[in-house]
Amino acid sequence: MTRTTVLRSAVVLGVASLALAACGGSSGGGSSSSAASSSAPASSSAAAGPLIFGTLLPQTGSLAFLGPPEFAGVNAAIKDINAAGGVFGQPVQKIEGDSGDTSTNIASQTVDSQLQKGVNVIVGAASSSVTLSVIDKVTAAGVVQFSPANTSIKLSDPAITKGLYFRTAPPDTFQGAILAAVASKDARKNVAVMALTDAYGTGLADAFTKNFEASGGKVAVRIDYDPKAASYTADVTKVKAANPDAIILIGFDESKKIIQELVAQGIGPQKTPLYLCDGNMGNALADGLPAGLMNGVKGTIPGVQADQKFQQQLLAVDPKLTDYSYAPEAYDAVTIAALAAQAAGSTKGADIAAKIPTITAAGNDACSNYAECLALLTAGKAISYIGPSGATGLKANGDPSVGTMTIWQFGADNKISAVDSVSGDVPAAS
């Protein structure tokens, strides 16, 4: 963490300009008041039944590299919850499921199966587009959907979330501002933007562009591309013709093919600076690429860098884990939902959703783990849960009020490491 203070100043300006420019059953309930008490009713009992989580996370598909840390975060949280006595004195249960990606129907099949098995909370998806493809089905069933990784601005819309959707990752109003601030601080003035065509890609590209141009920069060319295209030759040719001083690449695992095409046309990362985002920034991206090719490439990932203590918790449930992206956010999604159920004395989706904003709101008795928070709830206290993700003040539309963005950079070994981190208020979507 070397440049936090300088970068934070740039980010504050970027976020401020963005904010100023922005203006059970199918009831869809779950809207809540932050004034409601988050303390658990004394009558909470096993009569509410066991709390059952379903996971809708990528075991296959274009975001499969994010699956292991997210599953590890879920499993570490469940381990801690059950070690502390569970919810209503019963162990919480988990039904694991794959989300795939939007090229398949895996997510829909997983959700159908989990709803039939009576899950109360579905954790996922990682992909915003996958979530958008199933959220109507989940909310119609009165089930809470809680994502550790969704960032699409579309998911800030209460008409879509129905009061039953939450996320611990900040939306792309925040990531767009941070990514623009990073590029601006590096004195980039005339950039090319390549973004995959979906709710995540176009939304983040829009947010980046708004903030970058507000800081005095120019987007020389923007290419919204098909992530399933057989070739990216024509797209990269257009980028090369614009003669940018940097390239912003917003994509998933197809980004590797695009980088290879950038190299083939003489504008690879060692020729033209490259900036990435959470959909492609990871060690898996550099697998199979020439040694040192990615050296110096920067990117943003919403959320915090897992500290060594938390990494050990994760390794205890998955010793093979090498990346930790979104693990803290997955851990908090499960812990927050469990605490909300305990506070509500209910496993019903609407009841859980109604308590999520109150137990994450500021100003109550602070606690940072399930056991500590459970003791406070049992004592009739109102709590403010602050977990490893740092996401706090979850609003009725599902967005955190405060978020964290970590800036990562590839080294000469083609591996990423964190170089900076910024926390702040999350700008509202327009």
C-alpha positions in Angstrom: 0.0 0.0 0.0 2.1 2.9 -1.2 0.1 5.6 -2.8 -3.2 5.7 -0.9 -3.2 9.4 0.1 -2.4 10.8 -3.4 -4.8 8.4 -5.1 -7.5 9.0 -2.5 -7.5 12.8 -3.4 -8.0 12.0 -7.1 -10.8 9.5 -6.2 -12.6 11.9 -4.0 -12.8 14.4 -6.9 -13.9 11.7 -9.3 -16.5 10.3 -7.0 -17.8 13.8 -6.1 -18.2 14.7 -9.8 -20.0 11.5 -10.4 -22.4 12.0 -7.5 -23.1 15.6 -8.6 -23.8 14.4 -12.2 -26.1 11.6 -10.9 -29.1 12.5 -9.8 -42.6 -15.3 0.8 -44.3 -15.5 -2.3 -44.2 -12.9 -5.0 -45.0 -9.9 -2.8 -41.5 -8.4 -3.4 -41.5 -7.1 0.1 -38.5 -6.7 2.3 -38.2 -2.8 2.2 -37.0 -1.8 5.6 -36.4 1.2 7.9 -33.0 1.8 9.4 -34.7 2.9 12.5 -36.0 -0.6 13.2 -34.3 -2.5 16.1 -31.8 -5.2 15.0 -32.0 -7.0 18.3 -33.2 -10.6 18.3 -36.6 -11.3 19.8 -36.4 -13.3 23.0 -38.8 -15.8 21.5 -36.5 -16.8 18.6 -36.4 -20.5 18.5 -35.9 -23.6 16.4 -39.5 -23.3 15.3 -38.2 -21.1 12.5 -36.5 -24.1 11.0 -32.9 -24.4 9.8 -31.5 -21.6 7.7 -30.6 -23.0 4.3 -28.1 -21.3 1.9 -27.8 -22.1 -1.8 -24.7 -21.1 -3.7 -25.0 -19.8 -7.3 -21.3 -19.3 -7.9 -19.1 -20.1 -11.0 -17.7 -23.6 -11.1 -17.7 -23.3 -14.9 -17.8 -20.5 -17.5 -16.1 -17.3 -18.1 -15.8 -16.4 -14.4 -14.8 -19.8 -13.1 -11.5 -18.3 -11.8 -13.5 -16.4 -9.2 -15.3 -19.5 -8.0 -12.7 -21.0 -5.6 -12.3 -17.9 -3.4 -16.0 -17.2 -3.3 -16.8 -20.8 -2.3 -14.1 -20.6 0.3 -15.6 -17.5 1.7 -19.0 -19.1 2.0 -17.7 -22.3 3.6 -15.5 -20.3 6.1 -18.6 -18.3 7.1 -20.7 -21.4 7.6 -18.0 -23.0 9.6 -17.8 -20.0 11.9 -21.6 -19.7 12.2 -22.1 -23.3 13.1 -19.1 -23.3 15.6 -21.0 -20.4 17.4 -24.2 -22.4 17.6 -25.8 -21.8 14.3 -29.0 -19.9 13.8 -31.8 -20.5 16.3 -29.5 -23.1 17.9 -29.4 -25.2 14.7 -26.6 -25.6 12.2 -27.1 -23.7 9.0 -27.2 -25.8 5.9 -25.8 -25.3 2.4 -26.7 -26.6 -1.1 -23.9 -26.0 -3.5 -24.6 -25.0 -7.1 -22.9 -23.8 -10.3 -23.9 -20.5 -12.0 -22.1 -21.1 -15.3 -22.3 -18.0 -17.4 -24.9 -16.5 -19.8 -23.9 -18.8 -22.6 -25.6 -21.7 -20.8 -28.8 -22.3 -18.8 -26.9 -23.6 -15.8 -27.9 -20.8 -13.5 -31.6 -21.2 -14.2 -31.4 -24.9 -13.6 -29.4 -24.4 -10.3 -32.0 -21.9 -9.0 -34.9 -24.2 -9.9 -33.3 -27.0 -8.0 -32.4 -24.9 -5.0 -35.9 -23.3 -4.7 -37.4 -26.8 -4.9 -35.2 -27.8 -1.9 -36.3 -24.9 0.1 -33.3 -22.6 0.3 -33.9 -19.3 2.2 -30.9 -17.4 0.8 -29.1 -17.8 -2.5 -25.5 -16.5 -2.5 -24.5 -15.3 -6.0 -24.1 -14.9 -8.8 -20.7 -13.6 -9.5 -21.7 -12.3 -12.9 -24.2 -9.4 -12.9 -25.7 -10.7 -16.2 -26.3 -14.1 -14.7 -28.0 -12.5 -11.6 -30.2 -10.5 -13.9 -31.2 -13.6 -15.8 -32.5 -15.3 -12.6 -33.4 -12.5 -10.1 -37.1 -12.4 -11.1 -37.4 -16.1 -10.4 -35.6 -15.8 -7.0 -37.5 -12.8 -5.8 -40.9 -14.2 -7.0 -40.2 -17.1 -4.7 -39.7 -14.8 -1.7 -36.0 -15.8 -1.4 -33.1 -13.4 -0.7 -30.4 -13.2 -3.3 -27.1 -12.0 -2.0 -24.1 -11.5 -4.3 -20.5 -11.1 -3.2 -19.4 -9.8 -6.6 -22.1 -8.2 -8.7 -21.2 -4.6 -9.7 -23.7 -3.7 -12.5 -25.4 -0.4 -12.0 -28.7 -2.0 -13.2 -28.9 -4.0 -9.9 -29.2 -0.7 -7.9 -32.8 -0.4 -9.3 -35.4 -1.3 -6.7 -37.8 -2.2 -9.5 -35.5 -5.1 -10.3 -34.3 -6.0 -6.8 -37.8 -6.0 -5.1 -36.2 -5.5 -1.7 -34.8 -9.0 -1.7 -31.4 -8.5 -3.3 -28.2 -7.4 -1.6 -24.5 -7.2 -2.5 -21.3 -6.7 -0.5 -19.4 -5.5 -3.6 -19.9 -1.8 -4.5 -21.6 -1.0 -7.8 -19.7 0.3 -10.8 -20.5 3.9 -10.0 -17.6 3.4 -7.5 -15.4 1.2 -9.7 -15.8 3.5 -12.7 -14.7 6.5 -10.6 -11.6 4.7 -9.1 -10.5 3.2 -12.4 -10.7 6.7 -14.0 -8.8 8.2 -11.1 -6.0 5.6 -11.5 -5.6 6.3 -15.2 -5.8 10.1 -14.7 -3.1 9.9 -12.0 -0.9 8.0 -14.4 -1.3 11.0 -16.8 -3.3 9.1 -19.4 -5.2 11.6 -21.6 -6.4 9.8 -24.7 -7.6 6.3 -24.0 -9.3 3.5 -25.9 -12.1 1.6 -24.1 -12.9 -2.0 -25.0 -15.9 -3.5 -23.2 -17.8 -6.7 -23.5 -21.5 -6.2 -24.4 -23.5 -7.0 -21.4 -25.0 -5.1 -18.4 -21.6 -5.2 -16.5 -19.4 -4.3 -19.4 -21.3 -1.4 -20.8 -22.3 -0.1 -17.4 -18.7 0.0 -16.2 -17.5 1.5 -19.5 -20.1 4.3 -19.1 -19.1 5.0 -15.5 -15.4 5.1 -16.4 -16.0 7.4 -19.4 -18.1 9.9 -17.4 -15.4 10.1 -14.7 -12.4 10.1 -17.0 -13.9 12.9 -19.2 -14.8 14.9 -16.1 -11.2 14.8 -15.1 -10.1 16.2 -18.4 -9.4 13.0 -20.3 -10.7 11.9 -23.6 -12.0 8.5 -24.8 -10.5 8.3 -28.3 -12.5 5.2 -29.3 -14.9 2.8 -27.6 -15.4 -0.7 -28.8 -18.3 -2.7 -27.3 -17.4 -6.2 -28.4 -19.0 -9.7 -28.5 -17.3 -11.8 -25.8 -18.0 -14.9 -27.9 -16.5 -13.5 -31.1 -14.3 -15.9 -33.1 -11.8 -13.1 -33.7 -10.9 -9.7 -32.3 -8.7 -8.6 -35.2 -11.1 -5.9 -36.5 -11.8 -4.5 -33.0 -8.1 -4.2 -32.2 -7.4 -2.7 -35.6 -9.9 0.1 -34.7 -8.2 0.6 -31.3 -4.7 0.8 -33.0 -6.0 3.4 -35.5 -7.1 5.7 -32.7 -3.5 5.8 -31.4 -4.5 5.9 -27.7 -2.0 6.5 -24.9 -3.6 3.6 -22.9 -6.2 0.9 -23.3 -9.0 0.1 -20.8 -10.1 -3.5 -21.2 -13.4 -4.5 -19.5 -14.1 -8.1 -20.0 -13.9 -11.7 -18.7 -11.7 -14.7 -19.7 -11.9 -13.7 -23.4 -9.6 -10.8 -22.4 -6.6 -13.2 -22.9 -7.4 -13.5 -26.6 -7.8 -9.7 -26.9 -4.4 -9.2 -25.2 -2.8 -11.7 -27.6 -4.3 -9.8 -30.5 -3.0 -6.5 -29.1 0.4 -8.0 -29.0 0.1 -9.3 -32.6 -0.8 -5.8 -33.8 2.1 -4.2 -31.9 0.1 -2.5 -29.2 0.5 -5.0 -26.4 0.9 -4.1 -22.7 4.6 -3.4 -23.1 3.9 -0.9 -25.9 0.6 0.7 -24.8 -0.3 0.7 -21.1 -3.2 -1.6 -20.2 -5.8 -1.2 -17.4 -8.1 -4.0 -16.3 -11.0 -4.5 -14.0 -12.5 -7.2 -11.7 -13.8 -9.3 -14.5 -10.3 -10.1 -15.8 -7.8 -8.9 -13.3 -6.3 -12.1 -11.8 -3.4 -14.5 -12.0 -5.4 -16.8 -14.3 -5.4 -14.2 -17.0 -1.6 -14.4 -17.4 -1.5 -18.2 -17.6 0.1 -19.2 -20.8 1.2 -15.7 -21.8 4.9 -14.9 -22.3 6.9 -14.2 -19.2 6.9 -10.5 -18.2 4.2 -9.6 -20.8 1.8 -8.3 -18.1 4.5 -6.6 -16.0 3.1 -3.2 -14.9 -0.5 -3.8 -16.0 -2.9 -2.3 -13.4 -6.5 -3.1 -12.6 -9.3 -2.6 -10.0 -11.1 -5.2 -8.0 -14.0 -4.1 -5.7 -13.4 -5.1 -2.1 -10.5 -5.5 0.2 -7.4 -7.6 0.1 -7.8 -10.5 2.4 -5.3 -10.1 5.3 -3.1 -13.0 6.4 -5.3 -14.1 9.3 -8.4 -14.3 7.0 -6.3 -16.1 4.3 -5.5 -18.7 6.9 -9.3 -19.1 7.6 -9.9 -19.6 3.9 -7.0 -22.1 3.5 -8.5 -24.1 6.3 -11.5 -24.9 4.1 -9.6 -24.9 0.8 -5.9 -25.6 1.0 -5.5 -25.2 -2.8 -6.6 -21.6 -2.8 -4.3 -19.2 -4.6 -6.5 -16.2 -5.2 -8.7 -14.5 -2.6 -10.8 -12.1 -4.7 -14.3 -11.7 -3.4 -13.7 -14.2 -0.6 -14.2 -11.5 2.1 -17.4 -10.4 0.3 -18.7 -13.9 0.1 -18.0 -14.5 3.8 -19.9 -11.3 4.7 -22.8 -12.2 2.5 -23.4 -15.4 4.4 -22.7 -13.9 7.9 -24.9 -10.9 7.3 -27.8 -13.1 6.1 -27.4 -15.4 9.1 -27.4 -12.5 11.6 -30.4 -10.9 9.9 -32.3 -14.2 10.2 -31.4 -14.4 13.9 -32.4 -10.8 14.4 -35.7 -11.4 12.7 -36.4 -14.7 14.4 -37.4 -16.0 11.0 -35.9 -17.7 7.9 -38.5 -16.0 5.6 -36.9 -14.0 2.8 -38.8 -10.8 3.5 -38.0 -10.9 7.2 -34.3 -11.5 6.6 -34.2 -8.7 4.0 -35.9 -6.3 6.4 -33.2 -6.8 9.0 -30.1 -6.6 6.7 -30.0 -2.7 6.6 -30.5 -2.5 10.4 -27.7 -4.9 11.4 -25.2 -3.2 9.0 -26.1 0.4 9.9 -23.7 2.6 11.8 -24.2 3.7 15.3 -25.1 0.5 17.1 -22.9 -1.9 19.1 -20.1 -2.8 16.7 -19.1 -6.4 16.2 -16.9 -8.1 13.6 -17.8 -11.9 13.8 -20.8 -14.1 14.1 -20.2 -15.2 17.6 -19.7 -11.7 18.9 -22.7 -10.4 17.1 -24.9 -13.3 18.2 -24.0 -12.6 21.8 -25.1 -9.0 21.4 -28.3 -10.0 19.7 -29.1 -12.5 22.3 -28.6 -9.8 24.9 -31.2 -7.6 23.1 -28.6 -5.2 21.7 -28.8 -3.5 18.3 -25.7 -4.3 16.3 -23.5 -2.8 13.6 -21.7 -5.7 11.8 -18.4 -4.8 10.2 -16.8 -7.9 8.6 -13.7 -8.5 6.5 -15.2 -7.0 3.4 -15.7 -3.6 5.0 -19.1 -3.2 3.3 -21.4 -1.4 5.6 -24.8 0.4 5.6 -26.5 -1.9 3.2 -29.5 0.0 1.8 -33.0 -1.3 1.0 -32.0 -1.4 -2.7 -29.2 -3.8 -1.8 -26.1 -1.5 -2.3 -23.5 -0.9 0.4 -23.3 2.7 1.5 -19.5 2.4 2.0 -17.2 0.4 -0.2 -13.6 -0.4 -0.8 -11.6 -0.7 -4.0 -8.2 -2.3 -4.3 -5.8 -1.5 -7.1 -3.7 -4.4 -8.2 -0.7 -4.6 -10.5 1.1 -7.5 -12.4 4.8 -7.9 -11.6 7.6 -9.3 -13.8 6.5 -12.8 -12.8 3.0 -12.2 -14.3 1.4 -12.4 -10.9 -0.7 -9.7 -9.3 -0.2 -8.0 -6.0 -2.1 -5.1 -4.3 -0.5 -1.7 -4.6 -3.2 0.6 -3.2 -6.7 0.7 -1.6 -9.4 3.3 -1.4 -12.5 3.3 0.8 -15.3 5.8 0.6 -19.0 6.5 0.1 -20.5 4.7 -2.8 -22.1 7.1 -5.3 -25.8 6.5 -6.0 -26.8 5.3 -9.5 -28.5 7.9 -11.6 
